[in-house]
């Protein structure tokens, strides 16, 4: 079982028929305000980018972690905002490809990211999927005890 690494851009270009195309930094702020059709087109395009790099899998990983290395274009880039969006489309694509059963807390054990360096020519996120043992049981829900004074 080995890690799977792929790269995703951090900018998305909306293509118009009658006016100039618009390129935007993908992040949760943009996504919150985007039209439904733009959200859908973005997710479809980025899912295809992931699938083209990783293919499909017959091995369903029961638990996993994720790591992200960010190469930003502008110092105004909010890394947690961008990573959240990249994580969303990455996990959805990995589920679609058959690598993971689900991305809930029983399976998705942790995420981490590093801001690597500025790259004006190729701003991107290098995504690393870190599978755990295929036979390993996912985290079971535990009872939480609330203590009151």
Phi and psi in radians as a Rosetta constraint file:
Dihedral C 1 N 2 CA 2 C 2 CIRCULARHARMONIC -2.221 0.35
Dihedral N 2 CA 2 C 2 N 3 CIRCULARHARMONIC 2.807 0.35
Dihedral C 2 N 3 CA 3 C 3 CIRCULARHARMONIC -1.161 0.35
Dihedral N 3 CA 3 C 3 N 4 CIRCULARHARMONIC 2.679 0.35
Dihedral C 3 N 4 CA 4 C 4 CIRCULARHARMONIC -2.058 0.35
Dihedral N 4 CA 4 C 4 N 5 CIRCULARHARMONIC 2.227 0.35
Dihedral C 4 N 5 CA 5 C 5 CIRCULARHARMONIC -2.130 0.35
Dihedral N 5 CA 5 C 5 N 6 CIRCULARHARMONIC 2.391 0.35
Dihedral C 5 N 6 CA 6 C 6 CIRCULARHARMONIC -2.578 0.35
Dihedral N 6 CA 6 C 6 N 7 CIRCULARHARMONIC 2.908 0.35
Dihedral C 6 N 7 CA 7 C 7 CIRCULARHARMONIC -2.113 0.35
Dihedral N 7 CA 7 C 7 N 8 CIRCULARHARMONIC 2.439 0.35
Dihedral C 7 N 8 CA 8 C 8 CIRCULARHARMONIC -2.294 0.35
Dihedral N 8 CA 8 C 8 N 9 CIRCULARHARMONIC 2.459 0.35
Dihedral C 8 N 9 CA 9 C 9 CIRCULARHARMONIC -1.233 0.35
Dihedral N 9 CA 9 C 9 N 10 CIRCULARHARMONIC 2.781 0.35
Dihedral C 9 N 10 CA 10 C 10 CIRCULARHARMONIC -1.854 0.35
Dihedral N 10 CA 10 C 10 N 11 CIRCULARHARMONIC 0.128 0.35
Dihedral C 10 N 11 CA 11 C 11 CIRCULARHARMONIC -2.135 0.35
Dihedral N 11 CA 11 C 11 N 12 CIRCULARHARMONIC 2.502 0.35
Dihedral C 11 N 12 CA 12 C 12 CIRCULARHARMONIC -2.194 0.35
Dihedral N 12 CA 12 C 12 N 13 CIRCULARHARMONIC 2.435 0.35
Dihedral C 12 N 13 CA 13 C 13 CIRCULARHARMONIC -1.921 0.35
Dihedral N 13 CA 13 C 13 N 14 CIRCULARHARMONIC 2.123 0.35
Dihedral C 13 N 14 CA 14 C 14 CIRCULARHARMONIC -1.502 0.35
Dihedral N 14 CA 14 C 14 N 15 CIRCULARHARMONIC 2.201 0.35
Dihedral C 14 N 15 CA 15 C 15 CIRCULARHARMONIC -1.688 0.35
Dihedral N 15 CA 15 C 15 N 16 CIRCULARHARMONIC 2.202 0.35
Dihedral C 15 N 16 CA 16 C 16 CIRCULARHARMONIC -1.875 0.35
Dihedral N 16 CA 16 C 16 N 17 CIRCULARHARMONIC 2.697 0.35
Dihedral C 16 N 17 CA 17 C 17 CIRCULARHARMONIC -1.511 0.35
Dihedral N 17 CA 17 C 17 N 18 CIRCULARHARMONIC -0.580 0.35
Dihedral C 17 N 18 CA 18 C 18 CIRCULARHARMONIC -2.045 0.35
Dihedral N 18 CA 18 C 18 N 19 CIRCULARHARMONIC -0.048 0.35
Dihedral C 18 N 19 CA 19 C 19 CIRCULARHARMONIC -2.452 0.35
Dihedral N 19 CA 19 C 19 N 20 CIRCULARHARMONIC 2.984 0.35
Dihedral C 19 N 20 CA 20 C 20 CIRCULARHARMONIC -1.064 0.35
Dihedral N 20 CA 20 C 20 N 21 CIRCULARHARMONIC 2.540 0.35
Dihedral C 20 N 21 CA 21 C 21 CIRCULARHARMONIC -1.124 0.35
Dihedral N 21 CA 21 C 21 N 22 CIRCULARHARMONIC 2.698 0.35
Dihedral C 21 N 22 CA 22 C 22 CIRCULARHARMONIC -2.143 0.35
Dihedral N 22 CA 22 C 22 N 23 CIRCULARHARMONIC 2.169 0.35
Dihedral C 22 N 23 CA 23 C 23 CIRCULARHARMONIC -1.829 0.35
Dihedral N 23 CA 23 C 23 N 24 CIRCULARHARMONIC 2.345 0.35
Dihedral C 23 N 24 CA 24 C 24 CIRCULARHARMONIC -2.381 0.35
Dihedral N 24 CA 24 C 24 N 25 CIRCULARHARMONIC 2.619 0.35
Dihedral C 24 N 25 CA 25 C 25 CIRCULARHARMONIC -1.252 0.35
Dihedral N 25 CA 25 C 25 N 26 CIRCULARHARMONIC 2.197 0.35
Dihedral C 25 N 26 CA 26 C 26 CIRCULARHARMONIC -1.427 0.35
Dihedral N 26 CA 26 C 26 N 27 CIRCULARHARMONIC 2.265 0.35
Dihedral C 26 N 27 CA 27 C 27 CIRCULARHARMONIC -2.931 0.35
Dihedral N 27 CA 27 C 27 N 28 CIRCULARHARMONIC 3.022 0.35
Dihedral C 27 N 28 CA 28 C 28 CIRCULARHARMONIC -1.173 0.35
Dihedral N 28 CA 28 C 28 N 29 CIRCULARHARMONIC -0.548 0.35
Dihedral C 28 N 29 CA 29 C 29 CIRCULARHARMONIC -1.131 0.35
Dihedral N 29 CA 29 C 29 N 30 CIRCULARHARMONIC -0.811 0.35
Dihedral C 29 N 30 CA 30 C 30 CIRCULARHARMONIC -1.085 0.35
Dihedral N 30 CA 30 C 30 N 31 CIRCULARHARMONIC -0.820 0.35
Dihedral C 30 N 31 CA 31 C 31 CIRCULARHARMONIC -1.060 0.35
Dihedral N 31 CA 31 C 31 N 32 CIRCULARHARMONIC -0.719 0.35
Dihedral C 31 N 32 CA 32 C 32 CIRCULARHARMONIC -1.024 0.35
Dihedral N 32 CA 32 C 32 N 33 CIRCULARHARMONIC -0.647 0.35
Dihedral C 32 N 33 CA 33 C 33 CIRCULARHARMONIC -1.678 0.35
Dihedral N 33 CA 33 C 33 N 34 CIRCULARHARMONIC -0.111 0.35
Dihedral C 33 N 34 CA 34 C 34 CIRCULARHARMONIC -1.299 0.35
Dihedral N 34 CA 34 C 34 N 35 CIRCULARHARMONIC 2.623 0.35
Dihedral C 34 N 35 CA 35 C 35 CIRCULARHARMONIC -1.121 0.35
Dihedral N 35 CA 35 C 35 N 36 CIRCULARHARMONIC 2.665 0.35
Dihedral C 35 N 36 CA 36 C 36 CIRCULARHARMONIC -0.965 0.35
Dihedral N 36 CA 36 C 36 N 37 CIRCULARHARMONIC -0.735 0.35
Dihedral C 36 N 37 CA 37 C 37 CIRCULARHARMONIC -1.141 0.35
Dihedral N 37 CA 37 C 37 N 38 CIRCULARHARMONIC -0.646 0.35
Dihedral C 37 N 38 CA 38 C 38 CIRCULARHARMONIC -1.161 0.35
Dihedral N 38 CA 38 C 38 N 39 CIRCULARHARMONIC -0.742 0.35
Dihedral C 38 N 39 CA 39 C 39 CIRCULARHARMONIC -1.025 0.35
Dihedral N 39 CA 39 C 39 N 40 CIRCULARHARMONIC -0.803 0.35
Dihedral C 39 N 40 CA 40 C 40 CIRCULARHARMONIC -1.136 0.35
Dihedral N 40 CA 40 C 40 N 41 CIRCULARHARMONIC -0.793 0.35
Dihedral C 40 N 41 CA 41 C 41 CIRCULARHARMONIC -1.086 0.35
Dihedral N 41 CA 41 C 41 N 42 CIRCULARHARMONIC -0.741 0.35
Dihedral C 41 N 42 CA 42 C 42 CIRCULARHARMONIC -1.034 0.35
Dihedral N 42 CA 42 C 42 N 43 CIRCULARHARMONIC -0.878 0.35
Dihedral C 42 N 43 CA 43 C 43 CIRCULARHARMONIC -1.075 0.35
Dihedral N 43 CA 43 C 43 N 44 CIRCULARHARMONIC -0.729 0.35
Dihedral C 43 N 44 CA 44 C 44 CIRCULARHARMONIC -1.117 0.35
Dihedral N 44 CA 44 C 44 N 45 CIRCULARHARMONIC -0.783 0.35
Dihedral C 44 N 45 CA 45 C 45 CIRCULARHARMONIC -1.131 0.35
Dihedral N 45 CA 45 C 45 N 46 CIRCULARHARMONIC -0.756 0.35
Dihedral C 45 N 46 CA 46 C 46 CIRCULARHARMONIC -1.264 0.35
Dihedral N 46 CA 46 C 46 N 47 CIRCULARHARMONIC -0.575 0.35
Dihedral C 46 N 47 CA 47 C 47 CIRCULARHARMONIC -1.074 0.35
Dihedral N 47 CA 47 C 47 N 48 CIRCULARHARMONIC -0.765 0.35
Dihedral C 47 N 48 CA 48 C 48 CIRCULARHARMONIC -1.071 0.35
Dihedral N 48 CA 48 C 48 N 49 CIRCULARHARMONIC -0.706 0.35
Dihedral C 48 N 49 CA 49 C 49 CIRCULARHARMONIC -1.033 0.35
Dihedral N 49 CA 49 C 49 N 50 CIRCULARHARMONIC -0.740 0.35
Dihedral C 49 N 50 CA 50 C 50 CIRCULARHARMONIC -1.173 0.35
Dihedral N 50 CA 50 C 50 N 51 CIRCULARHARMONIC -0.867 0.35
Dihedral C 50 N 51 CA 51 C 51 CIRCULARHARMONIC -1.059 0.35
Dihedral N 51 CA 51 C 51 N 52 CIRCULARHARMONIC -0.640 0.35
Dihedral C 51 N 52 CA 52 C 52 CIRCULARHARMONIC -1.131 0.35
Dihedral N 52 CA 52 C 52 N 53 CIRCULARHARMONIC -0.442 0.35
Dihedral C 52 N 53 CA 53 C 53 CIRCULARHARMONIC -1.632 0.35
Dihedral N 53 CA 53 C 53 N 54 CIRCULARHARMONIC -0.541 0.35
Dihedral C 53 N 54 CA 54 C 54 CIRCULARHARMONIC -1.927 0.35
Dihedral N 54 CA 54 C 54 N 55 CIRCULARHARMONIC -0.319 0.35
Dihedral C 54 N 55 CA 55 C 55 CIRCULARHARMONIC 1.213 0.35
Dihedral N 55 CA 55 C 55 N 56 CIRCULARHARMONIC -2.713 0.35
Dihedral C 55 N 56 CA 56 C 56 CIRCULARHARMONIC -2.002 0.35
Dihedral N 56 CA 56 C 56 N 57 CIRCULARHARMONIC 2.895 0.35
Dihedral C 56 N 57 CA 57 C 57 CIRCULARHARMONIC -2.368 0.35
Dihedral N 57 CA 57 C 57 N 58 CIRCULARHARMONIC 2.498 0.35
Dihedral C 57 N 58 CA 58 C 58 CIRCULARHARMONIC -1.630 0.35
Dihedral N 58 CA 58 C 58 N 59 CIRCULARHARMONIC -0.266 0.35
Dihedral C 58 N 59 CA 59 C 59 CIRCULARHARMONIC -1.610 0.35
Dihedral N 59 CA 59 C 59 N 60 CIRCULARHARMONIC 1.842 0.35
Dihedral C 59 N 60 CA 60 C 60 CIRCULARHARMONIC -1.477 0.35
Dihedral N 60 CA 60 C 60 N 61 CIRCULARHARMONIC 1.992 0.35
Dihedral C 60 N 61 CA 61 C 61 CIRCULARHARMONIC -1.459 0.35
Dihedral N 61 CA 61 C 61 N 62 CIRCULARHARMONIC 2.230 0.35
Dihedral C 61 N 62 CA 62 C 62 CIRCULARHARMONIC -1.365 0.35
Dihedral N 62 CA 62 C 62 N 63 CIRCULARHARMONIC -0.493 0.35
Dihedral C 62 N 63 CA 63 C 63 CIRCULARHARMONIC -2.563 0.35
Dihedral N 63 CA 63 C 63 N 64 CIRCULARHARMONIC 2.679 0.35
Dihedral C 63 N 64 CA 64 C 64 CIRCULARHARMONIC -2.815 0.35
Dihedral N 64 CA 64 C 64 N 65 CIRCULARHARMONIC 2.892 0.35
Dihedral C 64 N 65 CA 65 C 65 CIRCULARHARMONIC -2.248 0.35
Dihedral N 65 CA 65 C 65 N 66 CIRCULARHARMONIC 2.852 0.35
Dihedral C 65 N 66 CA 66 C 66 CIRCULARHARMONIC -2.252 0.35
Dihedral N 66 CA 66 C 66 N 67 CIRCULARHARMONIC 2.586 0.35
Dihedral C 66 N 67 CA 67 C 67 CIRCULARHARMONIC -2.405 0.35
Dihedral N 67 CA 67 C 67 N 68 CIRCULARHARMONIC 2.505 0.35
Dihedral C 67 N 68 CA 68 C 68 CIRCULARHARMONIC -2.280 0.35
Dihedral N 68 CA 68 C 68 N 69 CIRCULARHARMONIC 2.306 0.35
Dihedral C 68 N 69 CA 69 C 69 CIRCULARHARMONIC -1.979 0.35
Dihedral N 69 CA 69 C 69 N 70 CIRCULARHARMONIC 2.037 0.35
Dihedral C 69 N 70 CA 70 C 70 CIRCULARHARMONIC -1.699 0.35
Dihedral N 70 CA 70 C 70 N 71 CIRCULARHARMONIC 2.224 0.35
Dihedral C 70 N 71 CA 71 C 71 CIRCULARHARMONIC -1.989 0.35
Dihedral N 71 CA 71 C 71 N 72 CIRCULARHARMONIC 1.873 0.35
Dihedral C 71 N 72 CA 72 C 72 CIRCULARHARMONIC -1.691 0.35
Dihedral N 72 CA 72 C 72 N 73 CIRCULARHARMONIC 2.784 0.35
Dihedral C 72 N 73 CA 73 C 73 CIRCULARHARMONIC -1.676 0.35
Dihedral N 73 CA 73 C 73 N 74 CIRCULARHARMONIC -0.767 0.35
Dihedral C 73 N 74 CA 74 C 74 CIRCULARHARMONIC -2.067 0.35
Dihedral N 74 CA 74 C 74 N 75 CIRCULARHARMONIC 2.514 0.35
Dihedral C 74 N 75 CA 75 C 75 CIRCULARHARMONIC -1.193 0.35
Dihedral N 75 CA 75 C 75 N 76 CIRCULARHARMONIC -0.193 0.35
Dihedral C 75 N 76 CA 76 C 76 CIRCULARHARMONIC -1.423 0.35
Dihedral N 76 CA 76 C 76 N 77 CIRCULARHARMONIC -0.035 0.35
Dihedral C 76 N 77 CA 77 C 77 CIRCULARHARMONIC -1.103 0.35
Dihedral N 77 CA 77 C 77 N 78 CIRCULARHARMONIC 2.246 0.35
Dihedral C 77 N 78 CA 78 C 78 CIRCULARHARMONIC -1.640 0.35
Dihedral N 78 CA 78 C 78 N 79 CIRCULARHARMONIC 1.793 0.35
Dihedral C 78 N 79 CA 79 C 79 CIRCULARHARMONIC -1.052 0.35
Dihedral N 79 CA 79 C 79 N 80 CIRCULARHARMONIC -0.743 0.35
Dihedral C 79 N 80 CA 80 C 80 CIRCULARHARMONIC -1.173 0.35
Dihedral N 80 CA 80 C 80 N 81 CIRCULARHARMONIC -0.537 0.35
Dihedral C 80 N 81 CA 81 C 81 CIRCULARHARMONIC -1.157 0.35
Dihedral N 81 CA 81 C 81 N 82 CIRCULARHARMONIC -0.802 0.35
Dihedral C 81 N 82 CA 82 C 82 CIRCULARHARMONIC -1.238 0.35
Dihedral N 82 CA 82 C 82 N 83 CIRCULARHARMONIC -0.796 0.35
Dihedral C 82 N 83 CA 83 C 83 CIRCULARHARMONIC -1.056 0.35
Dihedral N 83 CA 83 C 83 N 84 CIRCULARHARMONIC -0.681 0.35
Dihedral C 83 N 84 CA 84 C 84 CIRCULARHARMONIC -1.017 0.35
Dihedral N 84 CA 84 C 84 N 85 CIRCULARHARMONIC -0.737 0.35
Dihedral C 84 N 85 CA 85 C 85 CIRCULARHARMONIC -1.227 0.35
Dihedral N 85 CA 85 C 85 N 86 CIRCULARHARMONIC -0.750 0.35
Dihedral C 85 N 86 CA 86 C 86 CIRCULARHARMONIC -1.107 0.35
Dihedral N 86 CA 86 C 86 N 87 CIRCULARHARMONIC -0.696 0.35
Dihedral C 86 N 87 CA 87 C 87 CIRCULARHARMONIC -1.092 0.35
Dihedral N 87 CA 87 C 87 N 88 CIRCULARHARMONIC -0.759 0.35
Dihedral C 87 N 88 CA 88 C 88 CIRCULARHARMONIC -0.990 0.35
Dihedral N 88 CA 88 C 88 N 89 CIRCULARHARMONIC -0.916 0.35
Dihedral C 88 N 89 CA 89 C 89 CIRCULARHARMONIC -1.243 0.35
Dihedral N 89 CA 89 C 89 N 90 CIRCULARHARMONIC -0.572 0.35
Dihedral C 89 N 90 CA 90 C 90 CIRCULARHARMONIC -1.142 0.35
Dihedral N 90 CA 90 C 90 N 91 CIRCULARHARMONIC -0.828 0.35
Dihedral C 90 N 91 CA 91 C 91 CIRCULARHARMONIC -1.157 0.35
Dihedral N 91 CA 91 C 91 N 92 CIRCULARHARMONIC -0.698 0.35
Dihedral C 91 N 92 CA 92 C 92 CIRCULARHARMONIC -1.084 0.35
Dihedral N 92 CA 92 C 92 N 93 CIRCULARHARMONIC -0.710 0.35
Dihedral C 92 N 93 CA 93 C 93 CIRCULARHARMONIC -1.189 0.35
Dihedral N 93 CA 93 C 93 N 94 CIRCULARHARMONIC -0.719 0.35
Dihedral C 93 N 94 CA 94 C 94 CIRCULARHARMONIC -1.143 0.35
Dihedral N 94 CA 94 C 94 N 95 CIRCULARHARMONIC -0.592 0.35
Dihedral C 94 N 95 CA 95 C 95 CIRCULARHARMONIC -1.185 0.35
Dihedral N 95 CA 95 C 95 N 96 CIRCULARHARMONIC -0.795 0.35
Dihedral C 95 N 96 CA 96 C 96 CIRCULARHARMONIC -1.043 0.35
Dihedral N 96 CA 96 C 96 N 97 CIRCULARHARMONIC -0.637 0.35
Dihedral C 96 N 97 CA 97 C 97 CIRCULARHARMONIC -1.405 0.35
Dihedral N 97 CA 97 C 97 N 98 CIRCULARHARMONIC -0.161 0.35
Dihedral C 97 N 98 CA 98 C 98 CIRCULARHARMONIC 1.596 0.35
Dihedral N 98 CA 98 C 98 N 99 CIRCULARHARMONIC 0.229 0.35
Dihedral C 98 N 99 CA 99 C 99 CIRCULARHARMONIC -1.405 0.35
Dihedral N 99 CA 99 C 99 N 100 CIRCULARHARMONIC -0.594 0.35
Dihedral C 99 N 100 CA 100 C 100 CIRCULARHARMONIC -2.264 0.35
Dihedral N 100 CA 100 C 100 N 101 CIRCULARHARMONIC 2.644 0.35
Dihedral C 100 N 101 CA 101 C 101 CIRCULARHARMONIC -1.371 0.35
Dihedral N 101 CA 101 C 101 N 102 CIRCULARHARMONIC -0.740 0.35
Dihedral C 101 N 102 CA 102 C 102 CIRCULARHARMONIC -2.799 0.35
Dihedral N 102 CA 102 C 102 N 103 CIRCULARHARMONIC 2.920 0.35
Dihedral C 102 N 103 CA 103 C 103 CIRCULARHARMONIC -1.998 0.35
Dihedral N 103 CA 103 C 103 N 104 CIRCULARHARMONIC 0.503 0.35
Dihedral C 103 N 104 CA 104 C 104 CIRCULARHARMONIC -1.470 0.35
Dihedral N 104 CA 104 C 104 N 105 CIRCULARHARMONIC -3.134 0.35
Dihedral C 104 N 105 CA 105 C 105 CIRCULARHARMONIC -1.196 0.35
Dihedral N 105 CA 105 C 105 N 106 CIRCULARHARMONIC -0.271 0.35
Dihedral C 105 N 106 CA 106 C 106 CIRCULARHARMONIC -1.302 0.35
Dihedral N 106 CA 106 C 106 N 107 CIRCULARHARMONIC -0.390 0.35
Dihedral C 106 N 107 CA 107 C 107 CIRCULARHARMONIC -2.035 0.35
Dihedral N 107 CA 107 C 107 N 108 CIRCULARHARMONIC -0.719 0.35
Dihedral C 107 N 108 CA 108 C 108 CIRCULARHARMONIC -1.508 0.35
Dihedral N 108 CA 108 C 108 N 109 CIRCULARHARMONIC 1.769 0.35
Dihedral C 108 N 109 CA 109 C 109 CIRCULARHARMONIC -1.408 0.35
Dihedral N 109 CA 109 C 109 N 110 CIRCULARHARMONIC -0.637 0.35
Dihedral C 109 N 110 CA 110 C 110 CIRCULARHARMONIC -2.917 0.35
Dihedral N 110 CA 110 C 110 N 111 CIRCULARHARMONIC 2.839 0.35
Dihedral C 110 N 111 CA 111 C 111 CIRCULARHARMONIC -2.427 0.35
Dihedral N 111 CA 111 C 111 N 112 CIRCULARHARMONIC 2.602 0.35
Dihedral C 111 N 112 CA 112 C 112 CIRCULARHARMONIC -2.591 0.35
Dihedral N 112 CA 112 C 112 N 113 CIRCULARHARMONIC 2.779 0.35
Dihedral C 112 N 113 CA 113 C 113 CIRCULARHARMONIC -2.571 0.35
Dihedral N 113 CA 113 C 113 N 114 CIRCULARHARMONIC 2.717 0.35
Dihedral C 113 N 114 CA 114 C 114 CIRCULARHARMONIC -2.202 0.35
Dihedral N 114 CA 114 C 114 N 115 CIRCULARHARMONIC 2.457 0.35
Dihedral C 114 N 115 CA 115 C 115 CIRCULARHARMONIC -1.579 0.35
Dihedral N 115 CA 115 C 115 N 116 CIRCULARHARMONIC 1.971 0.35
Dihedral C 115 N 116 CA 116 C 116 CIRCULARHARMONIC -1.498 0.35
Dihedral N 116 CA 116 C 116 N 117 CIRCULARHARMONIC -1.072 0.35
Dihedral C 116 N 117 CA 117 C 117 CIRCULARHARMONIC -2.978 0.35
Dihedral N 117 CA 117 C 117 N 118 CIRCULARHARMONIC 2.962 0.35
Dihedral C 117 N 118 CA 118 C 118 CIRCULARHARMONIC -1.388 0.35
Dihedral N 118 CA 118 C 118 N 119 CIRCULARHARMONIC 2.344 0.35
Dihedral C 118 N 119 CA 119 C 119 CIRCULARHARMONIC -2.476 0.35
Dihedral N 119 CA 119 C 119 N 120 CIRCULARHARMONIC 1.636 0.35
Dihedral C 119 N 120 CA 120 C 120 CIRCULARHARMONIC -1.180 0.35
Dihedral N 120 CA 120 C 120 N 121 CIRCULARHARMONIC -0.475 0.35
Dihedral C 120 N 121 CA 121 C 121 CIRCULARHARMONIC -1.466 0.35
Dihedral N 121 CA 121 C 121 N 122 CIRCULARHARMONIC -0.547 0.35
Dihedral C 121 N 122 CA 122 C 122 CIRCULARHARMONIC -2.511 0.35
Dihedral N 122 CA 122 C 122 N 123 CIRCULARHARMONIC 1.193 0.35
Dihedral C 122 N 123 CA 123 C 123 CIRCULARHARMONIC -1.191 0.35
Dihedral N 123 CA 123 C 123 N 124 CIRCULARHARMONIC 2.301 0.35
Dihedral C 123 N 124 CA 124 C 124 CIRCULARHARMONIC -2.852 0.35
Dihedral N 124 CA 124 C 124 N 125 CIRCULARHARMONIC 3.035 0.35
Dihedral C 124 N 125 CA 125 C 125 CIRCULARHARMONIC -2.201 0.35
Dihedral N 125 CA 125 C 125 N 126 CIRCULARHARMONIC 2.245 0.35
Dihedral C 125 N 126 CA 126 C 126 CIRCULARHARMONIC -1.615 0.35
Dihedral N 126 CA 126 C 126 N 127 CIRCULARHARMONIC 2.058 0.35
Dihedral C 126 N 127 CA 127 C 127 CIRCULARHARMONIC -1.766 0.35
Dihedral N 127 CA 127 C 127 N 128 CIRCULARHARMONIC 2.297 0.35
Dihedral C 127 N 128 CA 128 C 128 CIRCULARHARMONIC -2.115 0.35
Dihedral N 128 CA 128 C 128 N 129 CIRCULARHARMONIC 2.072 0.35
Dihedral C 128 N 129 CA 129 C 129 CIRCULARHARMONIC -1.609 0.35
Dihedral N 129 CA 129 C 129 N 130 CIRCULARHARMONIC 2.142 0.35
Dihedral C 129 N 130 CA 130 C 130 CIRCULARHARMONIC -1.993 0.35
Dihedral N 130 CA 130 C 130 N 131 CIRCULARHARMONIC 1.649 0.35
Dihedral C 130 N 131 CA 131 C 131 CIRCULARHARMONIC -1.283 0.35
Dihedral N 131 CA 131 C 131 N 132 CIRCULARHARMONIC 2.606 0.35
Dihedral C 131 N 132 CA 132 C 132 CIRCULARHARMONIC -1.731 0.35
Dihedral N 132 CA 132 C 132 N 133 CIRCULARHARMONIC -3.141 0.35
Dihedral C 132 N 133 CA 133 C 133 CIRCULARHARMONIC -0.946 0.35
Dihedral N 133 CA 133 C 133 N 134 CIRCULARHARMONIC 2.315 0.35
Dihedral C 133 N 134 CA 134 C 134 CIRCULARHARMONIC -1.065 0.35
Dihedral N 134 CA 134 C 134 N 135 CIRCULARHARMONIC -0.515 0.35
Dihedral C 134 N 135 CA 135 C 135 CIRCULARHARMONIC -1.568 0.35
Dihedral N 135 CA 135 C 135 N 136 CIRCULARHARMONIC -0.112 0.35
Dihedral C 135 N 136 CA 136 C 136 CIRCULARHARMONIC -1.215 0.35
Dihedral N 136 CA 136 C 136 N 137 CIRCULARHARMONIC 2.335 0.35
Dihedral C 136 N 137 CA 137 C 137 CIRCULARHARMONIC -1.336 0.35
Dihedral N 137 CA 137 C 137 N 138 CIRCULARHARMONIC 2.498 0.35
Dihedral C 137 N 138 CA 138 C 138 CIRCULARHARMONIC -1.162 0.35
Dihedral N 138 CA 138 C 138 N 139 CIRCULARHARMONIC 2.847 0.35
Dihedral C 138 N 139 CA 139 C 139 CIRCULARHARMONIC -1.080 0.35
Dihedral N 139 CA 139 C 139 N 140 CIRCULARHARMONIC 2.219 0.35
Dihedral C 139 N 140 CA 140 C 140 CIRCULARHARMONIC -1.467 0.35
Dihedral N 140 CA 140 C 140 N 141 CIRCULARHARMONIC 2.637 0.35
Dihedral C 140 N 141 CA 141 C 141 CIRCULARHARMONIC -1.147 0.35
Dihedral N 141 CA 141 C 141 N 142 CIRCULARHARMONIC 2.408 0.35
Dihedral C 141 N 142 CA 142 C 142 CIRCULARHARMONIC -1.946 0.35
Dihedral N 142 CA 142 C 142 N 143 CIRCULARHARMONIC 2.644 0.35
Dihedral C 142 N 143 CA 143 C 143 CIRCULARHARMONIC -1.315 0.35
Dihedral N 143 CA 143 C 143 N 144 CIRCULARHARMONIC 2.358 0.35
Dihedral C 143 N 144 CA 144 C 144 CIRCULARHARMONIC -1.855 0.35
Dihedral N 144 CA 144 C 144 N 145 CIRCULARHARMONIC 2.286 0.35
Dihedral C 144 N 145 CA 145 C 145 CIRCULARHARMONIC -1.761 0.35
Dihedral N 145 CA 145 C 145 N 146 CIRCULARHARMONIC 2.218 0.35
Dihedral C 145 N 146 CA 146 C 146 CIRCULARHARMONIC -1.801 0.35
Dihedral N 146 CA 146 C 146 N 147 CIRCULARHARMONIC 2.134 0.35
Dihedral C 146 N 147 CA 147 C 147 CIRCULARHARMONIC -1.739 0.35
Dihedral N 147 CA 147 C 147 N 148 CIRCULARHARMONIC 2.311 0.35
Dihedral C 147 N 148 CA 148 C 148 CIRCULARHARMONIC -2.056 0.35
Dihedral N 148 CA 148 C 148 N 149 CIRCULARHARMONIC 2.595 0.35
